[in-house]
């Protein structure tokens, strides 16, 4: 870690805010983008953190990311909501979409919301946490329109995105359950982080451009491209297929139909089911039974080498506590890419360095 920049969350947020605002974003948009990205880093998901800024800057400059766009309501029946993200920053579009969905779920008991055409929507757990803050359960199916990066089970080349799946369940007075994972063995951004760090991936994670197993992350970052494998073999691949269709097509958006156009743009579609347990009449039952099962689940004697049994969301919370205290590590390649991105928006690298401390 000697070569890493260790930056505290607050100055890092200010630095990213400065870069995003320099691209023409309002203060509010720059705030939502910067806090969302840094939060991903704090929770250990560097793949969805500030390392995305260079990709966003490139998308702004080539017209694939619309600055200061807001979500458009296409259909609103109350329980059913169809939204168009108009290729705006996913951190803005996702926030607005979940606020609309939460209001309708609390009014009607449930809201099924289809969101299409959002630029990169980031860590999906962030949107589950937003629903949790409203006391709501949420389920999310997401697809990715970009360069295909994941091979279907039994296939030898990339045919779809990492297609995340997420569930958020609130717990009164206790840490919530936040299950959030890509349907690929690892997120694409994690292969980029590994490439920037110069480290190998675990065997069985990716294949090269000839469909052969490899541990070199360059095959998911620079040509010739290979593919990430699905998690859980046919099970993960099947869930990825479902996320593509529900998140991409049922949401009102599009699905992957072929190779990339060569641009570094990314669009997400997301189908979310947001539920008010109180309106369902099962709120008290849910609270009681969740605690009963969590106690049973975490009460399992830890396996050798494991300190304790965790629930989904615990690792992120533990990492956030550590990184808030110690700072966020950023590898030198990623940091240089961020500085170069700021330069494209007319910012002096020294100025960004000064803000970041």
N, C-alpha and C positions, 0 to 999 in steps of 0.2 A: 504493500500500500504506500510505499515511500514516494512513488512518483505521482500519486493521486492528489488532486486538489480536494481538500476537505473544507466544505463551505457550509456555514450555518444556514438554516432554512430561511430566515428572514432576509438576509442580504441576497441569497440566491433568488428568492421570489422577486425582489426588487430589480435584479439584473434581467430576469426573464420578462418582467413587466415592461421594462425599458425597451427591450428589443421588440416585443409584440406591438407596443404603442408606436414605435418608430415605423412600423409597417402600415400605419394608418388606422389602427384600432382605437376605439374609445377607451377611456380609463376603465370603465366597467368591463369591457371585453378583455382588456389586458389583465385585469384583476382575476377574472374567472379562469383565463387560460393559465396564467402563471401559478396561481394557487393550486389548481388542479394538477398541473405537471409536477410541482414540488411535492404535493401530497403523495403522488405515486412513488416518487423517490423515497420519501419518508417511510412509506410502507414496504419498501424493499423491491418494488417493481420498477427498476431503472429502465426497463424496456419501454415503459409508458410514461417516463418522466421527461426531464428537461432535454434529454438526448433527441427528442422528437422535434425540437425547435428548428434545426436545419432543414428538416423535411417540410415543416410548415412554411418556412420562409421561401423555399423553392416552389411550393404550391401557390403561395401568394403571387410570386413573380411570374409564374406561367399561367395564371388565371384559373387554377383549379381550386382555389380557396378564396371564398368571398368574404372580405373584411366587413365587419359590422352588419352581418346578416342576422335575421331573427327567424324563428320558426314560423311557418305558415300553416294555419289551420285549414285543412282540405275538407274534413268532415267532422262534425261534433254532435253526437246524439246524447252526450253525457257519459253513459257507460262505454261508448265506442268513440274513439278519437283517432283520426288519421292526420298525420303531420308531414310536412315537407321541410327538410332542413336547408334547402336552397344553397347547398355546398358551403354553409357557414362553418365557423369554428365549432367543432363538436363539443367543446367545453361550454359554449354558450347554448347551442342547440339542445344538447342533452339536459342541461339545467332547466331550460324553459319547458322542454317536453315533460320532464318529471314533475315540475311544479303544476303544470296543467293537469297531468294525470292524477296527482295526489289530491288536488281539489275535487276532481270529479269522483274519485274513489271514495273520499270521505262523504260526499253528498249522496252517491248512489250505491256504495258498498263495494263496487268494483269498477275498474276502468281497463279496458283492453286498448292499448295504444300502438298504432303502427307508425313508426318514424322512418322516413326514407331520405336519401340524398343528404345526409349529414357528412361533413368532412370528419376526419378521424375523431372518433368519439371517446378515445382514451380508455382508461381502466374502467371496465363495466361495473366493478364493485362500487365505484364512486356513486353511481346512479342508484344502486340498491341501498347504499348508506343514506342517500338523500330521502328515499322513501321511508327508510327506518326512522329517520328523524321526525317523520310525520306519523309514526306508529303503524306503518303499513308493511305488509308482506309483498314482495315483488319477485317476479320471474322474468328473465330476459333471454331472448334468443337473438343472436347478432350474426350478420354476414359481412364480408369485406370485399369491396370492389376495388381491386388494385392488381398488381402483378400476382398471379397465382403463385402460392408459396408452399402449399401442402399437398402431398400425394394422397389419393384415396387408398384405402386398404386393398392391397393386391396390385396397385398401380406402380409405375416406375417414373412418373413425372408429376409436376405440380398441376393441380386442377382447380383448387379453391383456396380460400384464405384460412386464417387460424380460427375463425368462426366461434367466438366465445359463448359460453353459457353461464348464467349467473342466477343465484337465488339469495334474497335477503330476508331474514326473519328477526324482528325486534324481540328483545327480552326486557321486561320491566326492571329498571335499576341495575341491569347487568349487561355485559358485553354481548352484542348481537351476533347472530350467525350470518356470515357473509361467505357464501360459496361462489367463487369466481375463477373460471379457468378457460384457457384456450382448448379447443378440441384437437389441437396438434400436441405432439410430445412436449414442446415448449413454445412460448410465444415467439413470433418472428423477431421482435425487438431484442429478445434475449440472445438470439444468434448474432445480431448486430453488436450487442454489448460484448459478447465473447470475441468477435472478430476485432473490435477496437482494442480489447485487452490483450489480444494475441494468445488466447487460450483455446484448447480443444474442447469439443462437446463430448458428452457421454456417448459411448457406442450405442447404436440402435436408435439414434435421434434423427439423423438426416441421411439422405442419399445424394450422390453427386449427379452430374449432368448425364451420366450414362446409366443411372439407376442403381449404382453400386453403393454399398455402405461406406461411409466416410465419417471422420470426426472433425474435419476441417470446416469451420463455420463460413469460410469464404464462399462456399457454394450456395449460400442463401443470401449473400450480400453483393457479390460482384460476379459478372459473367465469366464462364458459362454457368448458368444456374442449375442447381439440383432441386431438392425439395425436402421439407420437414415431413416426418412420418406422423400419422395420427396416433394419439394416445389410445391405449387399450385395444389396439388392433381393429377388428371389425366394429367394436362397440363405439369407440371414439369416432370412427369414420362415419358410422350411421348417425350419430348425434350431429356431426358436422353437416351431413346432408340435410338433416332436419333444420338446423340453424340457417343454412343457406336458403331454404325454401320459405320458412316462416319469417326470418329476419329480412330476407331480400324480396320475396315475391308477395307474401300475404301482407306485409307492411305497406305495400304500394310502390316499392322500389324495383330494383333490378337484381338479377343474379349474374354470376360469372358465366360468360359465354365463350371465352377464348383467351388468347394471350394478351398481355399488357400492351398498351399503345406506346410504351416506352417512357411515359411521363411518370414522375414520382408522386402522383396524386393518389388519394385513398378516400373512398366513400364508404360509410357504414349504413346499413339498414338495421333496425332493431324492433322486434315485436316484444312488448312488455305487458305483463298481466299484473295489475296493482290491486291489492285486496285489503279492505278494512275488516279485520277480524271481528271488531265490535259490531259492525253492520251485519256481518254474517251470523252473528249470534253465538260465535264460538270463541270470543276473545278470552274469557276467563278459563275456558277449557284449554285453549292453546297455551296460555301462560303457565298453567299448572302442569300440563303434559310435557311441554318443552323442558321445564326444569327437572322433571322426573327422568326424562330420557337423557338429558345432558349429564346428569349426575351418574346415571348408569354407564353411559358411553365413556366418560372421562375417568370412571372408577376402575377401568381395566388396568391390571398390573402392567407397568411399562415394560416393553421388550428390552433386551440387552442393548445398551448404548443410547437408550431414549430416556430423557428425564421425566417426562409426563405425557399423558395422552391429551391432545388438544382438540379444539373444535375449529371449524372453518372460520377464519378471521383472526385467530390468536397469533399466528406468525407475523401477520402484518402489524398488529398492535404492539407486539414485542419489539419489532424492528423500528417502529416509529418512536417508541420511547427511547431507544438507544440512539437513534440518529438525531432526535431533537436535542439530546444532551451532548453528543459528540460531533455532530455535523454530518453532512452528506458527502460520501466519496464519489468523485467524478474522475474517470480515467482521462489521461492527457489528450487522447485522440478526440474523445467526445467534447472536451472543453474547447479544444482548438476549433472544432466544427461549429460550436456555438458562437465563438468569437467571430469566425468567418461569416456566419449567418447574420450577425449584427452589422457587420461591415456592408453587407448587401443592402441593408436598410439605411446606410449612411452613418452608422455609429462608429466612433473611434474605439478600437479594441482596448486601449488603455482606460478609456472611460468605463467600459463594462467591467474590466478587471478591478477598477477602483470601487465600483458599486458592490461587487461580489466580495470585496475585502481581500 
